[in-house]
Amino acid sequence: MKYEAKLSSDVPVTDPAQDEYGFSGFAKNVSKAIRVTPSPQGLVMAINGPWGSGKSSLLNLIKFDLKTVYESDCPIIIDFNPWWFNGRDQLAAQFLTLFGSKLRNESSGLLKIGELMAEYSGALSKAVALSTGIPWIDVPVNGLLKFLKRKPREVPQLKEEISKLLRGSARRILFIVDDLDRLTPEEIREVFKVVKALADFPNVIYLLSFDKVAVADALGKSLGVDGGSYLEKIVQASFSLPAVGSNRLQRKLFGDLGLIVESGASAEFDSTYWGNVYFDGLNHFITKPRDIVRVINTLAVTYPPVAGEVNPVDYIALEFLRVFQPLAYSTIRDNKEMFAGVLAREGAQDRVKAFHQSWLASLNERDRAAVTALVKRMFPKVESAIGRMGYGSDFLPEWRNALRVCSPELFDIYFQFGVPDDHLRQAELVKLLELSSDVPVLVETLKAARRTTRNDGRSKARDYVDRLRQLGEEEITVRQSEHLLEAIFAIDGDLLTPADERGGMMSIPNSWRMTWLMKRLLERIPQGERAGLLGRCIREGHSYSAMVNVVGRLLEAMTDPSKQDDWMAGLSEDVVSAMKASVVERINAANLHTLLASEEASLILFNWFCWYEPAAVRAKLLPVLDDTSLLESLLPRFLGAGSRHVWGDRVSKITYHLDPRDLEKYFDLDELLVRVEALLPNLEANSLAHIAAQKFILGMERVKAGLPTGRQVPDNG
């Protein structure tokens, strides 16, 4: 079912078919009372109910019943909403003239009553003006009398003549006044004074709708009397709006929420989690129909932009808090470190516990228990601090995959009312998995992601790598894992960029990220298929860094059993040896420009040197000494980066280091020094190649002086 996010604007229902709160039966009883009450003489009836409880809907259902069920003798219905008018003069004048204008337009048989009512209003307006303190009330009425070219008569005479005609009329007149509780105390007073002045006409019934507590309080303040007693003198029949049962409210809320959630991108809706969250605290905030309108109107606007990127249950719960408990919402939004993730192992619990106890204690007592239960359910970190259960970091991937707000990676999206441009959408990840059956297309998609740079400098490819690594077994199939591995090996060059190693409080080498991903993918491959898949990837692939990473770890595990891992199961020593030989064969045939273009060139060269004949490797690298472009590519691959923080500095300083001895297994260092010194003047200042050349020359000076090498030196010297 397609749902359009239309705001209801709290529109009351007009037809029993729309009645989801069970008002129709009550409406029938009231409409019957309006019809059968014997000889009503200005009967004033009232519907009492709190603000937002559905009074306007009930009035509409009463009118519907009168007009359809009792169509032949339906009363003449006059609607008056004082909220439409601004100012006491408009309220009183409109009330006095509406009688006459409605009757004159209803039928020719009622024209006489309408004209007399207008004249009566003009005569009465003088008295009402004295009573209400509104001397200008007679202006619109006298203008109408001039139009009718009638002379004013005495009030009693007119009233008797009108009463006689009304008494003989076959139809009753129902005057409905809604939204009284939206008026100011002074405006409420004026409406009731006018009703009191006109309330004793025969065959006329007044049906008022208001919040009795609010109106009684307003009348008490305005008149200086007991407001409740004042109402009792005016209202002869009072009906309390029946309370809407929690089951009906729940059914309405769930139905509207379902339409909104189903209209967005697919996201798993955990019904068990929803039930826990709802009964933990959300149901506390739904006590009347208008509460549902408020939260549904909010979600109809805010949920569609983030659909598919957030957990719908968490998002709904947070929007509940934003609408009904803004203090709790803002506290969560502004204190990510206190809500997202897990507790640190040492020293954090007391601080986090004190924080949550403090802000929860500041909430009003009515909401405190519900909000406490909600945040403990939604944020395991809070439960760990003030509850009984503890959660470790092994839960983080599960929360991330479920798009939970407690995931540090997703927390911010819940409060941005949209998905940032540099966030990898869930739909993009799903699309990538769908493309996996076409490996060439998958390769091009990943290469395009490498060229897409985020605001912080990282590539979109890193987002793919991180998200793919976090997928659970049920979220990625064996065949998808197989094709992703084939794509990783097929990419010519590196999938990740140097900037992908930076970010956060620590740098993670790209080789680690790629190894973690390949490990997770291989774990999904059946043991009997791993050897054939890896062999095929090595023979047909172009990513030499992927080749040496996987085979290198397999060889380490062969000599050190402590490094054995699940993904290695089923790969015998003979199979691994054959893979090593295949990797060497591929590297031997590779172009030097291709090898040195990889950010992992130092790792590729090291393993090549260890797995093959050292003299043969040195011979194949000799062209580097005579080709400046090759030398310019080589030097940065051996340049290490770090940081140094000096006391008093607010930021750390980037440092670089290069140990010439890392290159002596491949080249004669003195000969290499000559080539680097000749190359240095031609390099772009402050480029990585330029810095690497400087560090190599400085390192060689230390080597010749017998000093330690490889220490980190600030980039300015």
C-alpha positions in Angstrom: 0.0 0.0 0.0 1.4 3.4 -1.0 1.1 6.0 1.7 1.4 9.7 0.9 2.7 11.8 3.7 -0.3 14.1 4.1 -0.7 16.1 7.3 -4.1 15.6 8.9 -4.1 19.0 10.5 -6.3 17.4 13.1 -9.2 17.2 10.8 -12.3 15.8 12.5 -14.1 12.8 11.0 -17.4 13.5 9.2 -18.7 10.0 8.5 -19.2 7.0 10.7 -17.0 5.0 8.3 -14.1 7.1 9.4 -14.9 6.6 13.1 -12.0 4.7 14.6 -12.7 5.7 18.2 -16.2 4.3 18.7 -18.1 7.6 18.9 -20.9 6.6 16.5 -23.1 4.9 19.1 -22.8 7.8 21.5 -23.6 10.2 18.6 -26.8 8.3 17.8 -27.9 8.7 21.4 -27.3 12.4 21.5 -29.0 13.0 18.1 -32.0 11.0 19.4 -32.2 13.2 22.5 -32.1 16.3 20.2 -35.1 14.9 18.2 -37.3 13.5 20.9 -36.9 15.9 23.9 -40.5 17.1 24.4 -41.2 20.8 23.8 -37.6 22.1 24.1 -37.7 25.7 25.3 -34.2 27.0 24.5 -32.6 23.8 25.7 -28.9 24.1 26.2 -26.9 20.9 25.9 -23.2 20.4 26.3 -20.5 17.9 25.2 -17.7 17.9 27.7 -14.3 16.5 27.0 -10.6 17.4 27.3 -8.8 19.3 24.6 -7.9 17.0 21.7 -10.3 14.2 22.8 -12.5 14.2 19.7 -15.3 16.6 20.5 -15.5 18.0 17.0 -15.6 14.6 15.5 -18.5 13.7 17.7 -20.4 16.8 16.7 -19.9 15.9 13.0 -21.2 12.4 13.7 -24.3 13.8 15.4 -25.0 16.0 12.4 -24.4 13.1 10.1 -26.9 11.0 12.0 -29.5 13.8 12.1 -29.2 14.4 8.3 -29.2 10.8 7.1 -31.2 8.8 9.6 -33.8 11.5 10.3 -33.6 13.2 6.9 -37.4 13.9 6.7 -37.5 15.9 10.0 -33.9 16.8 10.5 -33.6 20.0 12.6 -32.3 23.1 11.0 -28.6 23.0 11.9 -26.7 26.3 12.5 -23.0 25.9 13.0 -21.2 28.6 14.9 -17.5 28.4 15.6 -16.4 31.4 17.6 -12.8 30.6 16.8 -13.4 31.9 13.3 -13.9 35.5 14.5 -11.5 37.9 16.1 -12.7 40.2 18.9 -15.6 40.3 21.2 -17.7 42.5 18.9 -17.5 40.0 16.0 -18.4 37.1 18.3 -21.6 38.7 19.7 -22.7 40.3 16.4 -22.2 37.1 14.4 -24.1 35.1 17.0 -27.0 37.5 17.0 -27.3 37.7 13.2 -26.6 34.1 12.3 -30.1 33.0 13.5 -31.9 35.3 11.1 -29.7 34.9 8.1 -29.8 31.0 8.3 -33.6 31.0 8.7 -34.2 33.4 5.8 -32.1 31.2 3.5 -33.5 27.9 4.7 -37.0 28.1 3.1 -39.8 30.5 2.2 -41.8 29.2 5.1 -39.1 30.3 7.5 -38.5 33.7 5.9 -40.9 35.5 8.3 -39.1 34.1 11.3 -35.8 35.1 9.9 -36.8 38.7 9.3 -38.3 39.0 12.7 -35.2 37.5 14.2 -33.1 40.1 12.5 -35.4 42.8 13.9 -35.4 41.3 17.3 -31.6 41.1 17.2 -31.5 44.8 16.5 -33.8 45.6 19.4 -32.0 43.3 21.7 -28.5 44.5 20.7 -29.0 47.6 22.8 -29.7 45.5 25.9 -26.9 43.1 25.1 -24.6 46.0 24.5 -25.3 47.2 28.0 -24.9 43.7 29.4 -21.7 42.8 27.5 -20.1 46.2 27.4 -20.0 46.2 23.6 -21.8 49.4 22.5 -21.0 48.9 18.9 -22.8 45.6 18.7 -25.9 47.2 17.2 -24.1 48.6 14.2 -24.3 45.5 11.9 -27.8 44.6 13.1 -29.3 48.1 12.6 -27.7 48.1 9.1 -29.6 44.9 8.3 -32.8 46.5 9.5 -32.3 49.5 7.3 -31.9 47.1 4.4 -35.2 45.3 5.2 -36.8 48.8 5.6 -38.5 47.8 8.9 -39.1 50.0 12.0 -37.8 48.7 15.3 -40.3 47.4 17.8 -40.2 46.7 21.5 -38.2 43.6 22.6 -41.1 41.7 24.4 -43.5 42.2 21.4 -40.9 40.9 18.9 -39.9 38.0 21.2 -43.5 36.9 21.6 -44.2 37.0 17.9 -41.0 35.0 17.1 -41.8 32.5 19.8 -45.3 31.9 18.5 -43.9 31.2 15.0 -41.2 28.9 16.3 -43.6 27.0 18.4 -45.8 26.3 15.4 -42.8 25.3 13.2 -42.6 21.7 12.2 -38.8 21.7 12.4 -36.5 22.3 15.4 -33.5 24.5 15.3 -30.1 23.2 16.5 -27.5 25.8 17.2 -24.0 24.1 17.5 -21.2 26.0 19.1 -17.8 24.3 18.9 -14.2 25.2 20.0 -15.3 27.3 23.0 -12.2 26.2 24.9 -9.9 27.8 22.2 -11.2 31.3 23.1 -9.8 33.8 25.6 -11.6 34.0 29.0 -13.2 37.3 28.0 -14.5 35.8 24.7 -15.9 32.8 26.5 -17.7 35.1 28.8 -19.3 37.0 26.0 -20.5 33.9 24.2 -22.2 32.5 27.3 -23.8 35.9 28.0 -25.4 35.9 24.5 -26.5 32.3 24.8 -28.1 33.1 28.2 -29.9 36.1 26.7 -31.3 34.1 23.7 -31.7 30.6 25.3 -35.5 30.5 25.9 -36.9 30.3 22.4 -39.2 27.4 21.8 -38.1 24.5 19.5 -34.5 25.8 19.7 -31.7 23.7 21.1 -28.1 24.8 21.7 -25.4 22.2 21.6 -22.1 23.5 23.0 -18.8 21.7 22.9 -16.0 22.5 25.3 -13.5 21.4 28.0 -15.6 21.9 31.1 -12.6 22.3 33.4 -10.9 24.9 31.1 -14.2 26.9 30.4 -15.2 26.9 34.1 -11.8 28.2 35.0 -12.0 30.9 32.3 -15.5 32.0 33.4 -14.4 32.1 37.0 -11.4 34.4 36.2 -13.5 36.6 33.8 -16.7 37.0 35.9 -15.2 36.6 39.4 -17.7 33.8 40.2 -17.7 30.0 40.6 -17.4 29.0 36.9 -18.8 25.6 37.5 -21.9 26.9 39.1 -22.3 29.5 36.4 -22.3 26.7 33.7 -24.8 24.6 35.7 -27.3 27.6 35.5 -27.0 27.8 31.7 -26.5 24.1 30.6 -29.5 21.9 31.2 -28.2 18.6 29.8 -24.5 17.8 30.0 -22.8 14.8 28.3 -19.2 13.7 28.9 -17.4 12.5 25.8 -16.8 8.8 26.3 -13.1 8.1 26.9 -11.4 6.3 24.0 -10.2 2.9 25.1 -6.5 2.1 25.0 -7.1 -0.7 22.5 -8.8 1.7 20.0 -6.0 4.3 20.4 -3.4 1.6 19.9 -5.1 0.2 16.8 -5.4 3.7 15.3 -1.8 4.5 16.1 -0.4 1.2 14.8 -2.4 1.5 11.6 -1.2 5.0 10.8 2.4 4.1 11.7 2.3 1.1 9.5 1.3 3.1 6.5 4.2 5.5 7.0 6.8 2.8 7.6 5.6 0.7 4.6 5.7 3.6 2.3 9.5 4.1 2.7 12.5 2.1 1.6 12.6 -1.5 2.9 13.8 -1.7 6.5 13.4 -4.6 8.8 10.7 -3.9 11.4 11.3 -6.0 14.4 7.8 -6.5 15.9 9.2 -7.9 19.2 11.4 -4.9 19.7 8.6 -2.6 18.7 6.3 -4.2 21.3 8.9 -3.8 24.0 9.6 -0.2 23.2 5.9 0.7 22.9 4.9 -0.9 26.2 8.1 0.3 27.9 7.0 3.9 27.5 5.5 5.1 24.2 2.0 4.1 25.3 2.3 6.4 28.2 2.2 9.4 25.9 -1.0 8.3 24.0 -4.0 9.2 26.0 -6.3 10.9 23.5 -6.8 11.1 19.7 -5.0 14.3 19.3 -1.8 12.7 20.7 -1.9 10.4 17.7 -2.4 13.2 15.3 0.6 15.1 16.7 3.1 12.2 16.4 1.8 11.0 13.0 1.9 14.5 11.5 5.6 14.7 12.7 6.6 11.3 11.4 4.8 11.9 8.0 7.4 14.7 7.5 10.5 13.5 9.1 10.6 9.7 8.5 10.5 9.5 4.6 13.9 11.2 4.1 15.6 8.7 6.4 13.6 5.6 5.6 15.8 2.6 5.0 18.7 4.2 6.8 17.5 4.1 10.4 15.8 1.5 12.5 12.1 2.4 12.3 11.3 1.5 15.9 14.1 3.7 17.3 13.2 6.5 15.0 9.5 6.4 16.0 10.5 6.3 19.7 12.8 9.4 19.3 10.1 11.3 17.5 7.7 10.5 20.4 10.2 12.0 22.8 10.7 15.1 20.5 6.9 15.7 20.5 6.0 14.8 24.1 9.2 15.1 26.1 11.5 17.6 24.4 14.0 17.7 27.3 14.7 14.0 27.0 15.1 14.3 23.3 17.5 17.2 23.5 19.5 15.5 26.2 20.0 12.4 24.0 20.8 14.5 20.9 23.4 16.6 22.6 25.2 13.8 24.5 26.1 11.1 22.0 29.0 9.8 24.0 26.7 9.1 26.9 24.2 7.1 24.9 25.8 5.4 21.8 28.2 2.5 21.9 29.2 0.5 25.0 30.8 1.4 28.3 34.5 1.5 28.5 36.0 -1.3 30.4 37.5 0.8 33.2 36.5 4.0 35.0 33.5 5.0 32.8 30.6 3.5 34.6 30.4 5.8 37.6 30.6 8.9 35.4 28.0 7.7 32.9 25.7 6.5 35.7 25.9 9.8 37.5 25.0 11.6 34.3 21.9 9.6 33.6 20.7 9.6 37.1 21.0 13.4 37.1 19.1 14.2 33.9 16.4 11.6 34.5 15.8 13.1 37.9 15.2 16.5 36.3 12.2 15.2 34.3 8.7 15.7 35.6 7.6 12.8 37.8 4.7 11.9 35.5 7.1 11.0 32.6 10.2 9.8 34.4 9.5 6.1 34.7 8.4 5.8 31.0 11.4 7.8 29.7 13.8 5.8 31.9 12.5 2.5 30.6 12.7 3.7 27.0 16.3 4.9 27.1 17.4 1.7 28.8 15.7 -0.3 26.1 17.0 1.8 23.2 20.5 2.5 24.5 22.3 -0.6 26.0 25.0 1.8 27.3 22.4 3.3 29.6 21.2 -0.1 30.7 24.8 -1.1 31.5 25.3 2.1 33.6 22.0 2.2 35.6 20.5 -1.2 35.0 21.3 -4.8 35.5 22.6 -6.0 32.2 26.0 -5.4 30.6 26.9 -5.2 26.9 30.3 -5.6 25.3 31.8 -4.4 22.0 30.8 -7.7 20.3 27.3 -6.3 20.1 28.3 -3.3 18.0 28.1 -5.1 14.6 24.7 -6.4 15.4 23.4 -2.9 16.3 25.0 -1.5 13.2 23.4 -4.0 10.9 20.0 -3.4 12.6 20.4 0.3 12.0 20.0 1.0 15.7 20.4 4.5 17.1 22.8 3.0 19.8 25.3 2.4 17.0 27.9 5.2 17.1 28.1 5.2 13.3 24.4 5.9 12.9 23.5 8.0 15.9 23.9 11.4 14.2 21.5 10.5 11.3 18.6 10.2 13.7 18.9 13.9 14.5 19.6 15.4 11.1 16.2 14.8 9.6 17.8 13.4 6.5 20.8 11.3 5.4 24.1 13.3 4.8 25.6 13.1 1.4 28.7 11.4 2.6 26.8 8.6 4.3 26.6 5.2 2.6 22.9 4.5 2.3 21.5 1.1 3.1 19.9 1.1 -0.4 23.4 1.6 -2.0 24.8 -1.4 -0.1 21.8 -3.5 -1.1 22.3 -2.4 -4.7 26.0 -3.4 -4.6 25.1 -6.9 -3.4 22.5 -7.2 -6.2 25.2 -6.3 -8.7 27.5 -9.0 -7.4 26.4 -11.6 -10.0 28.0 -9.4 -12.7 31.6 -9.2 -11.6 32.8 -6.7 -14.2 30.0 -4.3 -13.3 30.8 -4.8 -9.6 34.5 -4.0 -10.3 33.6 -0.7 -12.0 31.2 0.2 -9.2 33.9 -0.3 -6.6 36.4 1.7 -8.7 33.9 4.5 -9.0 33.5 4.5 -5.3 37.3 4.8 -4.9 37.1 8.0 -7.0 34.3 9.4 -4.8 35.7 11.5 -2.0 33.8 12.3 1.2 33.9 15.5 3.1 36.5 14.2 5.5 38.8 12.9 2.6 37.9 9.2 2.8 36.6 7.4 -0.2 33.2 5.9 -0.7 35.0 2.6 -1.2 36.1 2.6 2.4 32.5 2.9 3.5 31.7 -0.2 1.3 34.6 -2.1 2.8 33.6 -1.3 6.4 29.9 -2.1 5.8 30.5 -5.3 3.9 32.8 -6.5 6.7 30.0 -5.9 9.3 27.3 -7.9 7.5 26.0 -11.0 9.3 25.7 -14.4 7.7 22.0 -13.9 7.0 22.7 -10.6 5.2 25.1 -11.9 2.5 24.9 -15.1 0.6 27.7 -17.5 -0.3 27.6 -16.6 -4.0 27.7 -12.9 -3.2 30.7 -13.4 -1.0 32.4 -15.3 -3.8 31.7 -12.6 -6.4 32.9 -9.8 -4.1 36.2 -11.7 -3.5 36.6 -12.1 -7.3 36.0 -8.3 -7.7 38.5 -7.4 -5.0 41.2 -9.4 -6.7 40.2 -8.2 -10.2 40.7 -4.5 -9.4 43.9 -3.2 -11.0 45.5 -1.3 -8.2 44.3 -0.5 -4.7 40.7 -0.3 -3.8 41.4 2.1 -0.9 43.2 5.4 -1.0 45.9 6.8 1.4 43.3 9.1 3.0 41.3 6.0 4.0 43.9 5.2 6.6 43.1 8.4 8.5 40.1 9.3 10.6 39.1 9.1 14.2 41.5 8.8 17.1 43.7 6.2 15.4 44.8 5.3 11.9 44.0 1.9 10.5 46.2 0.6 7.7 44.3 -0.1 4.5 45.9 -3.6 4.4 44.2 -4.4 7.7 40.8 -3.3 6.4 41.1 -5.3 3.3 42.3 -8.4 5.1 39.4 -8.2 7.6 37.0 -8.0 4.7 38.5 -10.8 2.7 38.6 -12.9 5.9 34.9 -12.4 6.5 34.0 -13.2 2.9 36.1 -16.4 2.9 34.4 -17.5 6.1 31.2 -17.6 4.1 32.7 -19.8 1.4 32.3 -23.6 2.1 35.7 -25.2 3.0 35.7 -27.4 -0.1 35.4 -24.3 -2.4 38.0 -22.0 -0.9 41.1 -23.4 -2.6 39.6 -23.3 -6.0 38.2 -19.8 -5.5 41.5 -18.4 -4.3 43.5 -20.2 -7.0 41.2 -18.7 -9.6 41.4 -15.2 -8.1 45.2 -15.3 -8.1 45.5 -16.6 -11.7 43.0 -14.1 -13.1 43.2 -11.1 -10.7 45.2 -7.9 -10.9 45.4 -6.8 -7.2 48.8 -7.9 -6.2 48.3 -6.5 -2.7 45.3 -8.8 -2.2 47.3 -11.7 -3.4 50.2 -11.2 -1.0 48.0 -10.3 1.9 46.0 -13.6 1.7 48.8 -15.9 0.9 51.2 -14.2 3.3 48.8 -14.8 6.2 48.3 -18.4 5.1 52.1 -19.0 5.1 52.4 -17.4 8.6 49.7 -19.8 9.9 51.6 -22.8 8.5 54.6 -22.0 10.6 52.8 -20.6 13.6 49.6 -22.5 14.6 48.5 -19.7 16.9 47.7 -17.6 13.8 45.3 -20.2 12.4 41.9 -18.8 11.7 38.5 -20.2 10.6 38.7 -19.0 7.1 41.9 -21.0 6.5 40.2 -24.3 7.2 40.4 -26.7 4.3 43.6 -25.1 2.8 46.4 -27.6 3.0 50.1 -26.8 3.1 50.4 -28.1 -0.5 47.6 -25.9 -1.7 49.1 -22.8 0.0 52.5 -23.6 -1.5 50.9 -23.7 -4.9 49.2 -20.4 -4.3 52.5 -18.8 -3.3 54.1 -20.1 -6.5 51.2 -18.7 -8.5 51.6 -15.3 -6.8 55.3 -15.2 -7.6 54.6 -16.1 -11.2 52.1 -13.2 -11.5 54.5 -10.7 -9.9 57.4 -11.8 -12.1 55.2 -11.1 -15.2 53.9 -7.8 -13.9 54.9 -4.4 -15.1 57.1 -2.5 -12.6 54.9 0.7 -13.0 51.9 -1.4 -12.0 53.6 -2.9 -9.0 55.0 0.4 -7.7 51.7 2.2 -8.2 50.2 0.2 -5.3 50.2 1.8 -1.9 51.2 -1.6 -0.7 54.3 -1.8 -3.0 56.7 -2.2 0.0 54.7 -5.3 1.2 54.5 -6.7 -2.3 58.3 -6.3 -2.8 59.1 -7.8 0.6 57.0 -10.9 0.0 58.3 -11.2 -3.6 61.9 -11.0 -2.2 61.1 -13.7 0.4 59.2 -16.1 -1.8 61.5 -15.9 -4.9 65.2 -15.8 -5.7 66.6 -12.6 -4.2 69.1 -12.0 -7.0 66.3 -12.4 -9.6 64.2 -9.8 -7.8 67.1 -7.3 -7.6 67.7 -7.8 -11.3 64.1 -7.1 -12.1 64.2 -3.9 -10.1 67.3 -2.5 -11.7 65.3 -0.4 -14.2 64.2 1.8 -11.2 67.7 3.3 -11.1 67.5 4.5 -14.6 63.8 5.5 -14.8 63.0 8.6 -12.8 59.2 7.9 -12.9 59.8 4.5 -11.4 62.0 6.0 -8.7 59.5 8.7 -8.0 56.8 6.0 -7.4 59.1 3.8 -5.3 60.3 6.3 -2.6 56.9 7.2 -1.1 56.0 3.5 -0.7 58.7 3.2 2.0 57.8 6.5 3.7 56.2 6.1 7.1 53.9 8.7 8.6 53.1 9.4 12.2 52.5 12.3 14.6 54.2 14.1 17.4 52.5 16.1 20.1 54.4 18.8 21.9 53.3 20.0 25.4 51.3 23.2 24.9 50.3 22.5 21.3 46.6 22.1 20.6 47.2 19.9 17.5 49.8 17.3 16.8 52.4 17.6 14.1 52.7 15.2 11.2 56.0 13.4 11.1 57.6 11.2 8.4 60.3 8.7 8.5 62.2 6.5 6.0 64.8 4.0 6.9 67.2 3.5 3.9 68.1 0.0 5.2 64.5 -1.1 4.2 65.7 -0.7 0.6 69.2 -2.2 0.8 67.8 -5.7 0.0 66.7 -4.5 -3.4 69.4 -1.9 -4.3 72.9 -0.8 -3.8 72.3 2.1 -1.4 75.2 4.2 -2.6 74.0 3.9 -6.1 70.5 4.6 -5.1 71.6 7.7 -3.2 73.2 9.1 -6.3 69.9 8.7 -8.2 67.8 10.2 -5.5 70.1 13.3 -5.1 69.8 13.8 -8.8 66.0 13.4 -8.7 65.3 15.7 -5.7 65.5 19.1 -7.5 63.0 17.9 -10.1 60.3 16.9 -7.6 57.4 19.0 -6.6 58.1 20.7 -3.2 56.3 19.2 -0.2 55.0 16.3 -2.3 55.3 12.8 -0.7 57.9 11.9 -3.3 59.9 15.1 -2.3 59.6 14.4 1.4 60.6 10.7 0.9 63.7 11.7 -1.1 64.7 14.2 1.6 64.2 11.5 4.3 66.2 9.0 2.3 69.1 11.4 1.9 69.0 12.3 5.6 68.8 8.7 6.5 71.8 7.9 4.4 73.8 10.5 6.2 73.0 8.8 9.5 73.9 5.4 8.1 77.3 6.7 7.0 77.8 8.4 10.4 76.9 5.1 12.2 73.8 6.7 13.8 70.4 4.9 14.3 68.1 5.3 11.5 64.3 5.3 11.0 63.5 7.7 13.9 60.6 10.0 13.2 61.6 13.5 12.2 59.1 16.5 11.9 58.1 17.2 8.3 59.9 20.6 8.5 63.2 19.1 9.1 
